[in-house]
Amino acid sequence: MILSTSVRFRPIVPVVFVALLSLFPIVWTYAQDDPSNWGSKMCKVTELDFGSVPNGAETSIKVPLTNVFKEDIQITGLTEAWRCLRWREATQLPLTIPSGQERLVTLCANAVSFRGEHKSRVMIMLLDPVHSATSEINLLAKIRIRDDLAVPLDAGSIGIVQEGTKAEHKIELRYTGPINWQLLNAKAANPNLDVTFTETSREEGSVVYQVVVTVRADAPKGAFYDRVVFESNEAVNTTFSIPVEGKVEPEMAATDASFGKLHSGTSKTINIIVRGLRPIEILGVEHHRRESSTIDEDAIQVKLNRVDARPLHVIPVTLNAPHKVGAFEEEFLIRVADRDRPISFRLRGSIVSQDE
């Protein structure tokens, strides 16, 4: 077992030989106290607290795992002891976390079928496939599912938001209990989300509020996850939360791609994916050559199989590697109907000589 990080491992040689061993490879080993506990270095939390949540919708917590080791690490198992809980990524295993990168895994709690306060252990199983080293991360999950608060099944799902536009997501929050119950405050930690609420009904034994979560027009592109935290006028248990998640995407975009390393005189074909929030009609693809361009115009062939309006296009691109060696990065522009500005994508790679 020689998985290595400067925090977790120490050399198995006396310090007096450090100067000498700097001339040779150093063998690192697990700390002797618990060699299977290296996985704890990848997770900063030991407890997953869902807090107090309404019933009626699934709630979730994102768990970040950071690979602090030199080797790629695999997530090989995600388990839970209580059937109210489930890992969203459990059907996608194994999952690889490259060295120095972070991966989120999601623990979900079923607040539709269950009520009350619960605690349960969940585990994340890890593998270093290079050294066949395994480890487990053991976490305590806690939740209080309130019987007197209810939300719809899709309460936390904002969905896809088009970049540059404002989007509103409405949640009906229903309280069953004393008529004097009130919401006092609601907020999200994410600065790109605004939260407002309005009382829509009040009668004996029931109070209803409409909560509006607004994604701001200047919200950055990418997925987001947050919790709307509410404060009520109750004497105890004054706060509860509803998780919300969604994704800000451009109206249309094309993926960049890499050819990797190619030997001169060989060819390779890769696919460019073009996606849109509405059907896209492609008019053409152009090589946007710059002064720094190193690939000739006729070395790259773009094949348009279909150009009709569709939300998804797959465009094969073939590179006939020239004899000039070196790294390259080329930009292409996709002209689209009913859009003045083209969609751009970049192709990267490296040409090496045939004898390398």
C-alpha positions in Angstrom: 0.0 0.0 0.0 1.9 3.1 -1.2 -0.9 5.6 -1.9 0.7 8.9 -1.1 -0.1 12.3 0.3 2.1 14.6 2.3 -0.5 14.7 5.1 -1.3 11.0 5.4 1.9 9.2 4.9 5.4 9.3 6.4 8.7 7.8 5.1 9.6 4.4 6.6 13.3 5.5 7.0 15.0 7.5 9.8 15.2 11.2 9.3 19.0 11.1 9.4 18.9 9.5 5.9 16.7 12.1 4.3 19.5 13.9 2.5 20.8 10.6 1.1 17.4 9.3 0.0 16.7 12.6 -1.8 18.8 11.0 -4.6 16.6 8.0 -4.8 12.8 7.3 -5.0 11.2 7.4 -1.5 8.7 4.7 -0.5 5.7 6.0 1.4 3.4 3.9 3.6 0.2 4.3 5.4 0.2 5.6 9.0 0.6 2.5 11.2 -2.3 3.3 13.5 -5.1 2.7 10.9 -3.9 1.9 7.3 -7.4 1.6 6.0 -8.5 5.0 7.1 -7.0 7.0 4.2 -10.4 7.7 2.8 -11.2 10.1 5.6 -8.7 12.5 4.1 -11.0 12.9 1.1 -14.1 14.0 3.0 -14.2 17.0 5.4 -17.5 16.1 7.0 -18.4 13.4 9.4 -22.2 14.1 9.7 -24.9 14.8 7.2 -27.7 16.8 8.8 -30.8 17.3 6.7 -32.2 19.4 9.5 -36.0 19.9 9.8 -37.8 19.5 6.5 -41.5 19.4 5.3 -43.0 16.2 4.2 -44.1 15.5 0.6 -40.9 15.8 -1.4 -37.5 14.2 -1.6 -34.7 16.1 0.1 -31.0 15.8 -0.5 -27.5 16.7 0.6 -24.4 17.0 -1.7 -21.2 15.3 -0.2 -17.9 16.6 -1.7 -15.1 14.1 -2.1 -11.7 15.5 -2.9 -8.9 13.3 -4.2 -5.8 14.5 -2.3 -3.7 11.6 -3.5 -1.4 11.2 -6.5 -3.4 8.2 -7.7 -6.9 8.2 -9.2 -9.4 6.9 -6.7 -12.6 5.0 -7.4 -15.9 5.1 -5.6 -16.9 1.5 -5.6 -19.8 1.4 -3.1 -22.5 3.7 -1.6 -24.6 2.1 1.1 -27.2 3.0 3.6 -28.8 1.1 6.5 -32.2 2.9 6.5 -34.6 2.5 3.6 -35.6 6.2 3.8 -32.1 7.1 2.4 -30.6 6.4 -1.0 -27.5 7.5 -2.9 -28.4 9.0 -6.2 -25.1 7.8 -7.9 -25.4 4.2 -6.6 -26.4 2.9 -10.0 -23.4 4.6 -11.7 -20.6 2.8 -9.9 -17.7 2.7 -10.1 -17.0 6.4 -10.3 -13.4 7.7 -10.8 -12.1 10.8 -9.0 -8.9 12.0 -10.8 -6.0 13.1 -8.7 -6.5 16.7 -7.3 -10.1 16.8 -8.4 -13.5 16.9 -6.5 -16.6 14.8 -7.0 -20.0 15.3 -5.5 -22.2 12.4 -4.4 -25.8 13.0 -3.4 -27.6 11.4 -0.4 -31.4 11.6 -0.8 -34.0 11.2 1.9 -37.6 10.1 1.2 -39.7 12.7 3.0 -42.8 11.5 1.1 -43.3 8.1 2.8 -41.5 8.7 6.1 -42.1 11.0 9.1 -40.4 11.8 12.3 -36.8 12.1 13.5 -34.2 9.6 12.4 -30.5 8.8 12.6 -28.6 6.3 10.4 -25.2 5.4 9.2 -24.2 5.6 5.5 -20.9 4.5 3.9 -18.8 5.4 0.9 -16.4 2.7 -0.2 -13.2 3.7 -2.0 -10.5 1.9 -4.0 -7.0 2.8 -5.1 -6.8 0.4 -8.1 -3.1 0.9 -8.6 -2.2 -0.5 -5.2 -5.4 -2.5 -4.5 -5.9 -0.4 -1.4 -9.5 0.0 0.0 -11.0 2.4 2.5 -14.4 3.4 3.9 -15.9 6.7 4.9 -18.6 6.3 7.6 -21.0 9.2 8.0 -23.9 9.8 10.3 -27.1 11.0 8.6 -29.8 12.9 10.6 -33.2 14.2 9.5 -36.5 15.4 11.1 -39.4 15.1 8.7 -42.2 17.3 9.9 -45.8 15.9 9.8 -47.4 19.4 10.1 -45.6 20.9 7.1 -46.1 19.7 3.5 -44.9 20.7 0.0 -45.5 19.2 -3.5 -43.4 16.4 -4.8 -41.4 18.7 -7.2 -40.9 21.4 -4.6 -37.1 21.5 -4.9 -36.7 21.0 -8.6 -36.1 24.3 -10.5 -34.9 22.5 -13.6 -33.1 24.1 -16.6 -32.8 27.9 -16.7 -31.7 29.6 -19.8 -28.6 31.7 -19.3 -29.3 35.5 -19.2 -32.9 35.1 -18.3 -34.8 35.3 -15.0 -36.8 32.2 -13.9 -39.3 31.8 -11.1 -40.1 28.6 -9.3 -43.2 28.5 -7.1 -43.7 26.2 -4.1 -46.9 25.8 -2.2 -46.1 25.4 1.5 -49.0 24.1 3.7 -49.0 24.1 7.5 -51.5 22.1 9.6 -51.9 23.3 13.2 -52.8 26.4 15.2 -54.2 29.2 13.1 -51.8 31.8 14.5 -48.8 30.1 12.8 -46.7 32.5 10.6 -43.7 32.6 8.4 -41.3 35.4 9.4 -38.4 35.0 7.0 -37.1 33.0 4.1 -33.7 33.2 2.4 -31.1 31.2 0.4 -27.3 31.4 0.9 -26.8 31.5 -2.9 -26.6 35.2 -3.9 -28.1 34.3 -7.3 -31.4 33.1 -5.7 -34.1 35.5 -4.3 -36.8 34.2 -2.1 -40.2 35.7 -1.4 -43.4 34.3 0.2 -47.1 35.3 0.3 -49.9 34.0 2.5 -52.6 32.7 0.2 -55.0 31.0 2.7 -55.7 31.0 6.5 -58.5 29.0 8.1 -59.0 26.9 11.2 -56.2 24.3 11.4 -54.5 25.3 8.1 -52.3 28.0 6.7 -51.0 28.1 3.1 -48.1 30.2 1.7 -46.8 30.5 -1.8 -43.1 30.6 -1.9 -41.3 32.0 -5.0 -37.6 31.2 -5.6 -36.2 33.5 -8.4 -33.1 32.7 -10.3 -31.5 36.0 -11.2 -30.8 36.8 -14.9 -27.1 37.3 -14.1 -26.7 33.8 -12.5 -23.5 32.1 -13.8 -23.7 29.1 -16.1 -23.6 25.7 -14.4 -25.5 23.6 -11.8 -26.5 25.0 -8.5 -27.7 23.5 -5.2 -28.9 25.4 -2.1 -31.4 25.3 0.7 -34.1 27.8 1.3 -34.2 28.3 5.1 -37.5 29.4 6.7 -38.1 30.9 10.1 -41.5 30.8 11.8 -43.1 32.2 14.9 -43.1 28.8 16.7 -41.8 28.8 20.2 -39.5 25.7 19.4 -38.3 24.3 16.1 -38.5 27.7 14.6 -36.5 26.9 11.4 -36.9 24.3 8.6 -35.5 24.1 5.1 -36.4 23.1 1.5 -33.5 22.1 -0.8 -33.6 23.6 -4.3 -31.5 22.7 -7.3 -31.3 23.5 -11.0 -28.9 24.3 -13.8 -28.2 27.4 -15.8 -27.5 26.6 -19.4 -26.9 28.7 -22.5 -29.6 28.7 -25.1 -27.3 26.6 -27.3 -23.7 25.4 -27.1 -21.2 23.1 -28.7 -18.7 20.9 -26.8 -15.0 21.5 -27.2 -13.0 18.3 -28.0 -9.5 16.9 -28.0 -7.8 14.7 -30.5 -5.2 13.8 -28.0 -1.8 12.8 -29.3 -1.6 11.9 -33.1 1.3 10.7 -35.1 1.9 12.7 -38.3 0.4 11.1 -41.3 -2.5 9.4 -39.4 -6.1 10.4 -39.1 -8.7 10.4 -36.3 -12.4 11.2 -36.1 -14.2 12.6 -33.1 -17.7 13.9 -32.5 -18.8 17.4 -31.6 -22.1 17.6 -29.7 -24.3 20.6 -30.2 -27.2 21.1 -27.8 -29.9 23.7 -27.5 -32.9 24.5 -25.3 -34.8 24.9 -28.5 -34.4 23.1 -31.9 -31.3 24.3 -33.8 -31.1 24.5 -37.6 -27.4 24.4 -38.7 -26.5 26.5 -41.7 -22.8 25.6 -41.8 -19.5 25.2 -40.0 -16.5 27.4 -40.6 -12.8 27.1 -39.6 -12.0 30.3 -37.9 -8.3 30.6 -38.7 -6.1 32.9 -36.7 -2.5 34.0 -37.0 -1.6 31.3 -34.4 -3.3 28.5 -36.4 -1.0 25.6 -37.2 -3.4 23.3 -39.0 -4.1 23.8 -42.7 -7.7 24.3 -43.9 -7.8 21.0 -45.8 -6.4 18.9 -42.9 -9.8 19.0 -41.1 -13.0 17.7 -42.5 -16.4 18.5 -40.9 -19.3 16.3 -41.9 -22.8 17.5 -41.4 -25.1 14.5 -41.4 -28.2 16.5 -40.7 -28.8 20.2 -40.6 -32.6 20.3 -39.9 -33.9 21.9 -36.7 -33.2 19.6 -33.8 -32.3 20.2 -30.2 -29.3 17.8 -30.5 -26.7 17.5 -33.3 -23.7 15.2 -33.6 -21.0 16.5 -36.0 -18.1 14.1 -36.9 -14.8 16.0 -37.4 -11.8 14.2 -39.0 -8.2 15.4 -38.6 -5.5 14.2 -41.1 -2.5 14.9 -39.0 0.1 17.0 -40.9 3.9 16.5 -40.7 4.4 19.7 -38.7 4.7 18.5 -35.1 3.5 20.4 -32.0 0.4 21.2 -30.0 -2.5 22.9 -31.7 -5.8 24.6 -30.8 -8.2 25.6 -33.6 -11.6 27.4 -33.3 -14.7 26.6 -35.4 -17.9 28.6 -35.8 -21.3 27.1 -36.3 -23.8 29.3 -38.2 -27.4 28.8 -36.9 -30.7 29.9 -38.4 -32.4 32.8 -36.6 -29.3 33.7 -34.6 -26.8 36.5 -35.5 -24.0 35.2 -33.3 -22.5 31.8 -34.2 -21.8 29.0 -31.8 -18.1 28.4 -31.3 -16.1 25.3 -30.3 -12.4 24.5 -30.1 -10.4 21.5 -31.2 -7.1 20.7 -29.4 -4.4 18.1 -29.7 -0.8 17.4 -30.3 1.0 16.1 -33.4 4.1 14.0 -32.9 6.6 12.5 -35.3 6.0 8.9 -36.6 9.0 7.5 -34.7 7.8 8.7 -31.3 
